[in-house]
């Protein structure tokens, strides 16, 4: 029986038997994604209303049957000798769902497990538990390519799109916690470069959060890179002005001022480069100057 692999944190990707599936019917893909994320068994009438709300009930049920037939065809094991080759789809009278006994890999499950583990800790756990949990979070976050079903919509005022929005909010909260805890624990452990990478990824997912900008600036300053901290501030200021028409908060401005002071201080303390005239005077009279290229 082939493994069904679904990645939904980002634009949706579906693999069966290690081959990426393409869907000639977008709503068939939406049906598969919904069944995988929600789990359980669902009345056909509910699924028809979810995906074809503007159709007459009979037409919606017919469209649903066509989508199910398409999924069965896509999920058939070509080399299966079983009398029931469509093992990933499960039907019980008027109900349909995915068979959880069949091999299924879903990125949300990995993230959810990490979230449950981390949610138990309000303070930094002691070693080696911190390192173990950090590794678990990193594995979960490595699966994140973007928001839930990024860019996948039916755009027909379908309840499915409302469901996508609700799921995006739900998983955004979980990812926020994971990024927050991992970056904090890395900073506490003095793992500044990994913390910088984590905060940079988090910022890509939430580009309007001033708190993430500030934390990334502080990490850059702790790493001794005031220039990078000021670049982060410039990006923050531009994004807030463009998207929200606001200025950075006083805390963010103060942190940027601190970064400028550090950068100016280092420029003043750096040794001055000798001028060409000084170099020429110190060169022996018989030595030729190197050409400027």
Backbone as CSV, one residue per row, in Angstrom:
resi,resn,N_x,N_y,N_z,CA_x,CA_y,CA_z,C_x,C_y,C_z
1,UNK,0.849,-1.192,0.000,0.000,0.000,0.000,0.886,1.244,0.000
2,UNK,0.639,2.150,-0.955,1.493,3.324,-1.072,1.246,4.342,0.019
3,UNK,2.296,5.074,0.391,2.194,6.126,1.411,1.612,7.379,0.775
4,UNK,0.630,7.970,1.448,0.050,9.238,1.040,0.671,10.335,1.896
5,UNK,1.341,11.270,1.261,2.043,12.344,1.970,1.429,13.675,1.569
6,UNK,0.994,14.431,2.574,0.400,15.741,2.323,1.144,16.810,3.104
7,UNK,1.546,17.859,2.412,2.186,19.019,3.026,1.270,20.213,2.811
8,UNK,0.766,20.780,3.900,-0.227,21.850,3.793,0.242,23.160,4.413
9,UNK,1.426,23.179,5.032,1.971,24.419,5.575,2.802,25.090,4.487
10,UNK,2.109,25.856,3.658,2.646,26.399,2.429,1.664,26.046,1.327
11,UNK,2.037,26.244,0.080,1.158,25.795,-1.000,1.047,24.278,-0.925
12,UNK,-0.144,23.726,-1.140,-0.341,22.291,-0.902,0.460,21.416,-1.856
13,UNK,1.030,20.358,-1.287,1.752,19.357,-2.064,1.241,17.985,-1.646
14,UNK,0.923,17.142,-2.622,0.400,15.808,-2.350,1.241,14.793,-3.113
15,UNK,1.742,13.792,-2.383,2.547,12.729,-2.985,1.918,11.380,-2.652
16,UNK,1.954,10.493,-3.622,1.495,9.118,-3.403,2.514,8.194,-4.043
17,UNK,2.991,7.240,-3.236,4.069,6.363,-3.720,5.265,7.180,-4.203
18,UNK,5.562,8.278,-3.483,6.698,9.166,-3.762,6.566,9.911,-5.088
19,UNK,5.392,9.871,-5.700,5.144,10.620,-6.936,4.191,11.771,-6.633
20,UNK,4.536,12.957,-7.110,3.675,14.111,-6.854,2.417,14.010,-7.701
21,UNK,1.276,14.240,-7.069,0.000,14.141,-7.760,-0.409,15.500,-8.314
22,UNK,-1.014,15.490,-9.478,-1.635,16.673,-10.051,-3.134,16.403,-10.157
23,UNK,-3.908,17.456,-9.967,-5.358,17.301,-9.873,-6.034,18.062,-11.005
24,UNK,-6.643,17.340,-11.956,-7.369,18.037,-13.028,-8.586,18.797,-12.510
25,UNK,-9.075,18.418,-11.334,-10.210,19.101,-10.725,-9.764,19.680,-9.382
26,UNK,-9.767,21.003,-9.289,-9.265,21.673,-8.081,-10.073,21.281,-6.850
27,UNK,-11.364,21.107,-7.023,-12.189,20.766,-5.865,-11.953,19.335,-5.398
28,UNK,-11.458,18.478,-6.257,-11.070,17.139,-5.803,-9.871,17.246,-4.871
29,UNK,-8.919,18.121,-5.198,-7.788,18.352,-4.305,-8.256,18.979,-2.998
30,UNK,-9.171,19.938,-3.087,-9.710,20.562,-1.877,-10.387,19.515,-0.989
31,UNK,-11.099,18.582,-1.592,-11.763,17.522,-0.824,-10.744,16.658,-0.096
32,UNK,-9.704,16.256,-0.788,-8.678,15.421,-0.163,-7.998,16.164,0.989
33,UNK,-7.677,17.429,0.780,-7.022,18.215,1.822,-7.924,18.366,3.045
34,UNK,-9.182,18.619,2.811,-10.124,18.776,3.919,-10.246,17.491,4.729
35,UNK,-10.376,16.367,4.037,-10.514,15.088,4.736,-9.262,14.759,5.538
36,UNK,-8.089,15.084,4.990,-6.833,14.775,5.681,-6.660,15.631,6.930
37,UNK,-6.988,16.908,6.829,-6.783,17.824,7.955,-7.826,17.592,9.048
38,UNK,-9.071,17.416,8.656,-10.152,17.276,9.634,-10.196,15.887,10.248
39,UNK,-9.815,14.878,9.463,-9.925,13.513,9.958,-11.379,13.108,10.126
40,UNK,-11.605,11.871,10.546,-12.959,11.407,10.796,-13.743,11.162,9.523
41,UNK,-15.009,10.857,9.698,-15.930,10.565,8.605,-16.935,11.700,8.479
42,UNK,-17.302,12.040,7.233,-18.147,13.209,6.997,-19.317,12.849,6.093
43,UNK,-20.513,13.336,6.412,-21.667,13.112,5.527,-21.418,13.711,4.146
44,UNK,-21.829,12.990,3.124,-21.626,13.479,1.759,-22.361,14.794,1.530
45,UNK,-23.507,14.956,2.151,-24.255,16.202,1.966,-23.475,17.397,2.498
46,UNK,-22.756,17.214,3.615,-21.954,18.309,4.171,-20.790,18.660,3.259
47,UNK,-20.155,17.628,2.692,-19.027,17.867,1.797,-19.487,18.543,0.512
48,UNK,-20.650,18.141,0.019,-21.194,18.768,-1.193,-21.488,20.243,-0.951
49,UNK,-22.051,20.558,0.215,-22.348,21.954,0.537,-21.078,22.757,0.769
50,UNK,-20.048,22.103,1.293,-18.775,22.783,1.552,-18.118,23.234,0.255
51,UNK,-18.214,22.417,-0.787,-17.470,22.671,-2.020,-18.331,23.209,-3.165
52,UNK,-19.619,22.924,-3.144,-20.510,23.381,-4.205,-21.740,24.061,-3.592
53,UNK,-21.552,25.151,-2.862,-22.681,25.763,-2.133,-23.734,26.380,-3.042
54,UNK,-23.364,26.753,-4.258,-24.306,27.430,-5.152,-25.038,26.466,-6.074
55,UNK,-24.722,25.180,-5.982,-25.376,24.191,-6.843,-26.597,23.594,-6.156
56,UNK,-27.522,23.111,-6.967,-28.648,22.368,-6.418,-28.124,21.111,-5.734
57,UNK,-28.800,20.650,-4.681,-28.299,19.488,-3.943,-27.974,18.289,-4.822
58,UNK,-28.830,17.998,-5.787,-28.567,16.842,-6.646,-27.307,17.066,-7.481
59,UNK,-27.170,18.261,-8.041,-25.981,18.564,-8.843,-24.721,18.554,-7.987
60,UNK,-24.831,19.054,-6.754,-23.671,19.062,-5.868,-23.253,17.645,-5.515
61,UNK,-24.216,16.765,-5.262,-23.884,15.375,-4.945,-23.254,14.684,-6.142
62,UNK,-23.725,14.998,-7.334,-23.123,14.425,-8.540,-21.682,14.898,-8.702
63,UNK,-21.449,16.188,-8.473,-20.095,16.724,-8.560,-19.194,16.084,-7.510
64,UNK,-19.734,15.846,-6.330,-18.953,15.191,-5.275,-18.584,13.772,-5.689
65,UNK,-19.524,13.030,-6.260,-19.225,11.662,-6.712,-18.114,11.670,-7.749
66,UNK,-18.144,12.654,-8.655,-17.096,12.744,-9.671,-15.737,13.034,-9.027
67,UNK,-15.722,13.904,-8.004,-14.470,14.220,-7.324,-13.943,12.997,-6.579
68,UNK,-14.832,12.246,-5.951,-14.412,11.042,-5.234,-13.857,10.008,-6.212
69,UNK,-14.515,9.866,-7.353,-14.025,8.918,-8.361,-12.642,9.319,-8.850
70,UNK,-12.425,10.610,-9.023,-11.107,11.080,-9.452,-10.052,10.754,-8.397
71,UNK,-10.393,10.978,-7.116,-9.435,10.674,-6.048,-9.141,9.182,-5.978
72,UNK,-10.155,8.372,-6.130,-9.931,6.928,-6.097,-8.976,6.515,-7.213
73,UNK,-9.138,7.112,-8.354,-8.265,6.785,-9.475,-6.829,7.228,-9.205
74,UNK,-6.667,8.428,-8.621,-5.329,8.927,-8.334,-4.630,8.114,-7.250
75,UNK,-5.406,7.620,-6.287,-4.825,6.945,-5.130,-4.784,5.430,-5.289
76,UNK,-5.079,4.940,-6.465,-5.005,3.499,-6.703,-3.556,3.057,-6.820
77,UNK,-3.207,1.992,-6.130,-1.879,1.383,-6.287,-1.888,0.549,-7.560
78,UNK,-1.078,0.943,-8.526,-1.086,0.251,-9.809,-0.710,-1.214,-9.683
79,UNK,0.149,-1.523,-8.702,0.622,-2.907,-8.564,-0.114,-3.637,-7.441
80,UNK,-1.223,-3.067,-6.964,-1.920,-3.684,-5.840,-2.722,-4.881,-6.304
81,UNK,-2.600,-5.998,-5.588,-3.377,-7.198,-5.889,-4.603,-7.290,-4.999
82,UNK,-4.816,-6.273,-4.180,-5.933,-6.292,-3.242,-7.256,-6.127,-3.975
83,UNK,-8.280,-6.733,-3.408,-9.616,-6.550,-3.973,-10.165,-5.167,-3.662
84,UNK,-9.508,-4.455,-2.717,-9.925,-3.105,-2.336,-8.726,-2.168,-2.489
85,UNK,-8.396,-1.808,-3.727,-7.188,-1.018,-3.947,-7.283,0.419,-3.457
86,UNK,-8.525,0.937,-3.265,-8.688,2.339,-2.889,-8.647,2.478,-1.374
87,UNK,-7.590,2.044,-0.764,-7.552,1.913,0.685,-7.458,3.244,1.416
88,UNK,-7.025,4.323,0.746,-6.900,5.603,1.451,-8.248,6.277,1.650
89,UNK,-9.204,6.003,0.785,-10.547,6.542,0.947,-11.433,5.483,1.599
90,UNK,-12.195,5.922,2.559,-13.050,4.991,3.304,-14.494,5.461,3.225
91,UNK,-15.373,4.564,2.857,-16.798,4.884,2.754,-17.599,4.006,3.692
92,UNK,-18.551,4.623,4.381,-19.495,3.903,5.233,-20.875,4.498,5.010
93,UNK,-21.665,3.822,4.160,-22.983,4.313,3.795,-22.873,5.729,3.233
94,UNK,-23.420,6.710,3.969,-23.410,8.073,3.440,-22.188,8.868,3.923
95,UNK,-21.271,8.207,4.607,-20.104,8.891,5.151,-18.865,8.576,4.322
96,UNK,-17.942,9.543,4.295,-16.672,9.324,3.607,-15.556,10.039,4.359
97,UNK,-14.371,9.444,4.322,-13.207,10.028,4.984,-11.962,9.303,4.529
98,UNK,-10.854,9.633,5.166,-9.606,8.931,4.887,-9.416,7.822,5.901
99,UNK,-8.907,6.721,5.439,-8.643,5.584,6.309,-7.341,5.848,7.065
100,UNK,-7.457,6.086,8.367,-6.287,6.392,9.174,-5.420,5.172,9.427
101,UNK,-5.904,3.997,9.064,-5.076,2.802,9.165,-4.132,2.681,7.967
102,UNK,-4.419,3.393,6.903,-3.549,3.411,5.731,-2.376,4.356,5.996
103,UNK,-1.223,4.110,5.374,-0.045,4.957,5.630,-0.264,6.392,5.149
104,UNK,-0.236,7.310,6.104,-0.476,8.724,5.818,0.549,9.568,6.552
105,UNK,1.144,10.503,5.869,2.078,11.456,6.469,1.522,12.857,6.252
106,UNK,1.366,13.593,7.355,0.804,14.941,7.294,1.673,15.868,8.128
107,UNK,2.171,16.946,7.514,3.085,17.837,8.232,2.447,18.445,9.479
108,UNK,1.144,18.659,9.460,0.470,19.234,10.628,0.629,18.369,11.867
109,UNK,0.671,17.065,11.698,0.778,16.181,12.854,2.123,16.346,13.556
110,UNK,3.178,16.563,12.780,4.502,16.778,13.366,4.523,18.105,14.133
111,UNK,3.938,19.133,13.538,3.879,20.441,14.196,3.013,20.373,15.452
112,UNK,1.887,19.671,15.381,1.004,19.574,16.529,1.681,18.861,17.692
113,UNK,2.429,17.813,17.417,3.133,17.107,18.489,4.159,18.005,19.162
114,UNK,4.904,18.765,18.365,5.875,19.700,18.944,5.161,20.767,19.766
115,UNK,4.036,21.249,19.271,3.275,22.276,19.985,2.806,21.760,21.341
116,UNK,2.297,20.533,21.376,1.828,19.961,22.641,2.968,19.841,23.648
117,UNK,4.132,19.431,23.182,5.279,19.291,24.074,5.717,20.645,24.625
118,UNK,5.837,21.615,23.754,6.363,22.927,24.142,5.368,23.682,25.012
119,UNK,4.075,23.471,24.764,3.040,24.207,25.479,3.071,23.915,26.980
120,UNK,3.717,22.850,27.366,3.788,22.479,28.775,4.794,23.328,29.556
121,UNK,5.663,24.068,28.852,6.749,24.788,29.519,6.538,26.299,29.394
122,UNK,6.444,26.951,30.534,6.374,28.419,30.551,7.749,29.035,30.775
123,UNK,8.698,28.228,31.246,10.079,28.682,31.432,11.010,27.757,30.664
124,UNK,12.259,28.152,30.573,13.235,27.367,29.820,13.523,26.065,30.560
125,UNK,13.323,24.919,29.935,13.618,23.646,30.612,15.123,23.450,30.773
126,UNK,15.481,22.630,31.722,16.897,22.362,31.970,17.445,21.411,30.904
127,UNK,18.760,21.455,30.742,19.420,20.504,29.856,19.375,19.117,30.481
128,UNK,19.327,18.044,29.690,19.347,18.033,28.227,17.967,18.125,27.601
129,UNK,16.938,18.367,28.434,15.570,18.422,27.907,15.399,19.581,26.938
130,UNK,16.039,20.720,27.259,15.934,21.870,26.359,16.448,21.536,24.974
131,UNK,17.623,20.895,24.914,18.210,20.558,23.621,17.338,19.568,22.850
132,UNK,16.760,18.619,23.577,15.902,17.629,22.929,14.636,18.274,22.367
133,UNK,14.020,19.147,23.161,12.820,19.838,22.691,13.140,20.790,21.542
134,UNK,14.286,21.458,21.628,14.690,22.366,20.553,14.854,21.608,19.243
135,UNK,15.423,20.417,19.307,15.583,19.598,18.105,14.220,19.192,17.544
136,UNK,13.271,18.886,18.430,11.931,18.519,17.989,11.234,19.703,17.312
137,UNK,11.400,20.888,17.889,10.802,22.082,17.283,11.432,22.361,15.928
138,UNK,12.751,22.251,15.845,13.432,22.509,14.586,12.955,21.565,13.489
139,UNK,12.752,20.300,13.853,12.243,19.341,12.864,10.857,19.758,12.385
140,UNK,10.003,20.173,13.322,8.658,20.596,12.940,8.694,21.841,12.059
141,UNK,9.506,22.818,12.440,9.564,24.065,11.679,10.233,23.891,10.319
142,UNK,11.046,22.851,10.176,11.666,22.600,8.876,10.623,22.221,7.823
143,UNK,9.435,21.812,8.272,8.360,21.441,7.352,7.536,22.643,6.917
144,UNK,7.743,23.768,7.563,6.926,24.954,7.294,7.480,25.694,6.079
145,UNK,6.651,25.816,5.043,7.042,26.548,3.836,6.258,27.841,3.679
146,UNK,5.276,28.030,4.557,4.451,29.219,4.484,3.177,29.016,5.285
147,UNK,2.199,29.930,5.158,0.928,29.779,5.877,0.161,28.542,5.394
148,UNK,-0.811,28.138,6.171,-1.656,26.990,5.849,-2.295,27.173,4.473
149,UNK,-2.090,26.176,3.592,-2.653,26.191,2.226,-2.450,27.555,1.553
150,UNK,-1.237,28.019,1.595,-0.908,29.345,1.068,-1.305,29.465,-0.404
151,UNK,-2.180,30.418,-0.696,-2.595,30.676,-2.067,-3.629,29.723,-2.629
152,UNK,-4.129,28.793,-1.826,-5.097,27.810,-2.328,-6.504,28.239,-1.916
153,UNK,-7.264,28.707,-2.899,-8.634,29.163,-2.666,-9.528,28.658,-3.790
154,UNK,-10.813,28.550,-3.481,-11.782,28.223,-4.524,-12.393,29.482,-5.126
155,UNK,-12.398,30.572,-4.346,-12.850,31.889,-4.808,-14.270,31.855,-5.382
156,UNK,-15.133,31.155,-4.751,-16.538,31.104,-5.175,-17.463,31.361,-3.980
157,UNK,-16.972,32.117,-3.015,-17.719,32.320,-1.773,-18.031,30.982,-1.110
158,UNK,-17.178,30.015,-1.346,-17.410,28.680,-0.811,-17.053,28.629,0.672
159,UNK,-17.808,27.873,1.455,-17.437,27.675,2.864,-16.038,27.098,3.017
160,UNK,-15.557,26.419,1.984,-14.196,25.881,2.048,-13.185,26.992,2.275
161,UNK,-13.363,28.137,1.627,-12.425,29.246,1.807,-12.486,29.806,3.229
162,UNK,-13.671,29.834,3.815,-13.787,30.263,5.210,-13.057,29.286,6.128
163,UNK,-13.173,28.017,5.814,-12.467,26.998,6.595,-10.962,27.189,6.488
164,UNK,-10.466,27.509,5.296,-9.031,27.748,5.114,-8.578,28.916,5.980
165,UNK,-9.348,29.993,6.003,-8.985,31.148,6.818,-8.935,30.794,8.304
166,UNK,-9.895,30.030,8.761,-9.902,29.611,10.163,-8.686,28.755,10.490
167,UNK,-8.341,27.855,9.592,-7.184,27.007,9.813,-5.890,27.815,9.770
168,UNK,-5.825,28.800,8.900,-4.633,29.648,8.850,-4.410,30.341,10.185
169,UNK,-5.461,30.865,10.771,-5.345,31.525,12.076,-4.938,30.534,13.160
170,UNK,-5.539,29.350,13.114,-5.239,28.340,14.130,-3.778,27.929,14.084
171,UNK,-3.270,27.652,12.901,-1.883,27.174,12.794,-0.879,28.298,12.921
172,UNK,-1.296,29.522,12.614,-0.406,30.657,12.831,-0.084,30.799,14.310
173,UNK,-1.094,30.602,15.168,-0.883,30.677,16.617,0.111,29.617,17.062
174,UNK,-0.019,28.406,16.555,0.893,27.327,16.940,2.312,27.589,16.460
175,UNK,2.442,28.071,15.239,3.779,28.347,14.711,4.429,29.511,15.442
176,UNK,3.634,30.515,15.814,4.169,31.638,16.583,4.800,31.149,17.873
177,UNK,4.093,30.258,18.572,4.615,29.741,19.838,5.909,28.966,19.612
178,UNK,5.948,28.131,18.584,7.140,27.330,18.332,8.338,28.205,17.985
179,UNK,8.142,29.182,17.117,9.243,30.087,16.766,9.691,30.893,17.985
180,UNK,8.728,31.344,18.781,9.048,32.146,19.965,9.878,31.338,20.962
181,UNK,9.402,30.130,21.290,10.106,29.335,22.288,11.485,28.924,21.780
182,UNK,11.572,28.492,20.536,12.861,28.038,20.018,13.879,29.167,20.025
183,UNK,13.504,30.340,19.538,14.447,31.458,19.492,14.849,31.899,20.898
184,UNK,13.893,31.912,21.838,14.219,32.282,23.225,15.196,31.282,23.838
185,UNK,14.921,30.006,23.663,15.791,28.980,24.236,17.172,29.011,23.606
186,UNK,17.244,29.328,22.332,18.548,29.436,21.682,19.334,30.622,22.224
187,UNK,18.660,31.744,22.448,19.335,32.912,23.013,19.844,32.623,24.420
188,UNK,19.013,31.984,25.231,19.402,31.667,26.604,20.620,30.765,26.629
189,UNK,20.698,29.843,25.680,21.814,28.906,25.614,23.043,29.516,24.940
190,UNK,22.952,30.778,24.529,24.078,31.424,23.860,24.248,30.997,22.423
191,UNK,23.216,30.363,21.848,23.271,29.915,20.445,22.762,31.053,19.563
192,UNK,23.575,32.089,19.417,23.123,33.317,18.774,22.932,33.155,17.270
193,UNK,23.817,32.432,16.616,23.658,32.256,15.179,22.415,31.427,14.849
194,UNK,22.170,30.288,15.527,20.895,29.589,15.309,19.684,30.465,15.649
195,UNK,19.799,31.295,16.691,18.700,32.191,17.035,18.442,33.192,15.913
196,UNK,19.511,33.688,15.298,19.357,34.612,14.176,18.612,33.942,13.020
197,UNK,18.963,32.689,12.719,18.303,31.961,11.629,16.822,31.752,11.955
198,UNK,16.529,31.363,13.190,15.143,31.122,13.598,14.317,32.401,13.508
199,UNK,14.852,33.509,14.008,14.118,34.778,13.977,13.912,35.265,12.544
200,UNK,14.895,35.045,11.691,14.759,35.449,10.289,13.645,34.668,9.610
201,UNK,13.554,33.364,9.882,12.471,32.551,9.315,11.120,32.971,9.876
202,UNK,11.098,33.261,11.161,9.850,33.694,11.796,9.368,35.003,11.184
203,UNK,10.298,35.907,10.939,9.947,37.204,10.375,9.365,37.047,8.965
204,UNK,9.857,36.081,8.204,9.310,35.841,6.874,7.850,35.403,6.956
205,UNK,7.487,34.745,8.047,6.118,34.278,8.230,5.219,35.366,8.812
206,UNK,5.808,36.304,9.531,5.040,37.378,10.170,5.802,38.691,9.999
207,UNK,5.803,39.254,8.795,6.681,40.386,8.483,6.250,41.731,9.060
208,UNK,5.170,41.775,9.824,4.731,43.044,10.407,4.841,43.060,11.925
209,UNK,5.548,42.077,12.492,5.696,42.009,13.942,6.930,42.787,14.383
210,UNK,6.703,43.888,15.082,7.828,44.687,15.579,8.661,43.928,16.599
211,UNK,8.005,43.106,17.400,8.719,42.361,18.428,9.779,41.451,17.794
212,UNK,9.450,40.820,16.680,10.424,39.952,16.015,11.562,40.792,15.453
213,UNK,11.245,41.942,14.877,12.295,42.831,14.373,13.249,43.222,15.498
214,UNK,12.692,43.600,16.650,13.544,44.020,17.767,14.433,42.873,18.243
215,UNK,13.850,41.698,18.373,14.646,40.569,18.847,15.752,40.227,17.860
216,UNK,15.460,40.319,16.580,16.489,40.049,15.579,17.578,41.120,15.630
217,UNK,17.187,42.369,15.857,18.180,43.432,15.996,19.085,43.169,17.195
218,UNK,18.484,42.755,18.331,19.292,42.493,19.521,20.275,41.338,19.295
219,UNK,19.850,40.322,18.579,20.749,39.196,18.298,21.893,39.649,17.413
220,UNK,21.592,40.458,16.395,22.666,40.972,15.535,23.665,41.802,16.356
221,UNK,23.159,42.625,17.267,24.051,43.424,18.098,24.889,42.532,19.007
222,UNK,24.276,41.479,19.548,25.031,40.548,20.399,26.102,39.814,19.607
223,UNK,25.845,39.623,18.314,26.833,38.985,17.438,27.904,39.973,16.990
224,UNK,27.748,41.244,17.350,28.734,42.247,16.980,28.520,42.836,15.605
225,UNK,27.311,42.679,15.046,27.036,43.170,13.695,25.992,44.279,13.761
226,UNK,26.462,45.478,14.110,25.553,46.615,14.217,24.980,47.002,12.856
227,UNK,25.765,46.815,11.804,25.287,47.151,10.463,24.072,46.309,10.094
228,UNK,24.135,45.008,10.377,23.000,44.130,10.085,21.787,44.525,10.920
229,UNK,22.006,44.911,12.178,20.901,45.342,13.029,20.209,46.570,12.451
230,UNK,20.994,47.507,11.926,20.410,48.708,11.336,19.686,48.390,10.032
231,UNK,20.161,47.402,9.292,19.455,46.976,8.081,18.092,46.381,8.430
232,UNK,18.053,45.612,9.523,16.774,45.053,9.986,15.828,46.192,10.361
233,UNK,16.356,47.214,11.032,15.520,48.355,11.421,14.978,49.071,10.190
234,UNK,15.820,49.252,9.186,15.373,49.928,7.968,14.244,49.147,7.293
235,UNK,14.378,47.831,7.271,13.318,46.996,6.696,12.042,47.117,7.504
236,UNK,12.177,47.091,8.832,11.019,47.225,9.717,10.292,48.540,9.454
237,UNK,11.049,49.605,9.411,10.435,50.927,9.229,9.718,51.017,7.887
238,UNK,10.331,50.472,6.837,9.726,50.525,5.506,8.451,49.681,5.437
239,UNK,8.479,48.479,6.026,7.302,47.603,5.974,6.135,48.189,6.759
240,UNK,6.421,48.747,7.940,5.353,49.326,8.749,4.732,50.541,8.058
241,UNK,5.575,51.331,7.412,5.059,52.509,6.710,4.226,52.095,5.498
242,UNK,4.694,51.078,4.785,4.009,50.665,3.569,2.698,49.930,3.863
243,UNK,2.733,49.022,4.838,1.573,48.160,5.082,0.593,48.746,6.097
244,UNK,1.109,49.428,7.126,0.242,49.894,8.210,0.201,51.412,8.352
245,UNK,1.043,52.123,7.598,1.137,53.585,7.670,1.421,54.059,9.096
246,UNK,2.351,53.374,9.768,2.750,53.780,11.112,4.272,53.805,11.195
247,UNK,4.769,54.466,12.238,6.199,54.514,12.511,6.550,53.451,13.551
248,UNK,7.816,53.019,13.601,8.225,52.077,14.652,8.010,52.664,16.035
249,UNK,7.834,51.796,17.011,7.607,52.235,18.384,8.882,52.835,18.969
250,UNK,8.716,53.480,20.120,9.860,54.114,20.787,10.926,53.085,21.151
251,UNK,10.533,51.893,21.555,11.503,50.857,21.910,12.349,50.455,20.709
252,UNK,11.699,50.342,19.542,12.427,49.954,18.340,13.376,51.061,17.898
253,UNK,12.909,52.307,17.981,13.757,53.452,17.616,14.951,53.530,18.553
254,UNK,14.738,53.329,19.847,15.839,53.387,20.815,16.867,52.302,20.530
255,UNK,16.405,51.123,20.150,17.332,50.039,19.836,18.147,50.374,18.596
256,UNK,17.508,50.995,17.613,18.229,51.415,16.417,19.258,52.496,16.759
257,UNK,18.908,53.420,17.634,19.855,54.462,18.056,21.065,53.840,18.741
258,UNK,20.828,52.846,19.533,21.929,52.132,20.182,22.824,51.472,19.147
259,UNK,22.211,50.888,18.128,22.989,50.270,17.059,23.831,51.279,16.303
260,UNK,23.270,52.476,16.049,24.042,53.527,15.361,25.223,53.975,16.212
261,UNK,24.986,54.117,17.505,26.066,54.543,18.395,27.196,53.522,18.400
262,UNK,26.848,52.242,18.413,27.874,51.193,18.379,28.638,51.236,17.064
263,UNK,27.898,51.397,15.957,28.555,51.429,14.644,29.495,52.629,14.530
264,UNK,29.047,53.807,15.014,29.892,55.005,14.948,31.124,54.842,15.829
265,UNK,30.928,54.260,17.019,32.062,54.050,17.913,33.110,53.134,17.304
266,UNK,32.679,52.115,16.620,33.642,51.194,16.001,34.362,51.849,14.830
267,UNK,33.640,52.712,14.098,34.307,53.424,13.008,35.398,54.347,13.547
268,UNK,35.127,54.994,14.667,36.107,55.920,15.239,37.318,55.164,15.783
269,UNK,37.084,53.974,16.308,38.173,53.201,16.910,38.963,52.375,15.900
270,UNK,38.449,52.252,14.672,39.175,51.467,13.676,40.380,52.253,13.206
271,UNK,41.535,51.590,12.960,42.742,52.305,12.528,42.537,52.964,11.179
272,UNK,43.032,54.195,11.071,42.898,54.929,9.816,43.791,54.325,8.749
273,UNK,43.289,54.284,7.524,44.086,53.773,6.416,45.090,54.840,5.990
274,UNK,46.324,54.481,5.736,47.319,55.481,5.320,46.959,56.083,3.975
275,UNK,47.214,57.386,3.839,46.928,58.058,2.571,47.964,57.678,1.536
276,UNK,47.677,57.949,0.283,48.610,57.648,-0.811,49.888,58.457,-0.664
277,UNK,49.720,59.729,-0.194,50.902,60.571,-0.053,51.827,60.004,1.009
278,UNK,51.258,59.571,2.148,52.082,59.005,3.217,52.766,57.746,2.753
279,UNK,52.067,56.932,1.985,52.635,55.687,1.486,53.775,55.960,0.526
280,UNK,53.589,56.968,-0.322,54.627,57.287,-1.293,55.878,57.806,-0.604
281,UNK,55.695,58.617,0.473,56.855,59.162,1.176,57.644,58.082,1.885
282,UNK,56.940,57.032,2.353,57.619,55.984,3.109,58.237,54.930,2.216
283,UNK,57.937,54.974,0.902,58.466,53.965,0.004,59.896,54.332,-0.376
284,UNK,60.824,53.399,-0.393,62.193,53.693,-0.830,62.195,54.311,-2.224
285,UNK,63.181,55.180,-2.472,63.197,55.939,-3.715,63.295,55.052,-4.940
286,UNK,63.911,53.884,-4.830,64.068,53.041,-6.004,62.921,52.084,-6.239
287,UNK,61.870,52.101,-5.375,60.766,51.148,-5.491,59.666,51.747,-6.339
288,UNK,59.159,50.994,-7.304,58.096,51.467,-8.164,56.746,51.218,-7.509
289,UNK,55.858,52.171,-7.679,54.508,52.001,-7.134,53.735,51.008,-7.976
290,UNK,52.892,50.199,-7.307,52.053,49.250,-8.050,50.984,50.007,-8.803
291,UNK,50.654,49.595,-10.014,49.629,50.301,-10.794,48.261,50.129,-10.138
292,UNK,47.452,51.148,-10.278,46.086,51.096,-9.771,45.203,50.455,-10.819
293,UNK,44.563,49.338,-10.458,43.707,48.637,-11.417,42.303,48.536,-10.859
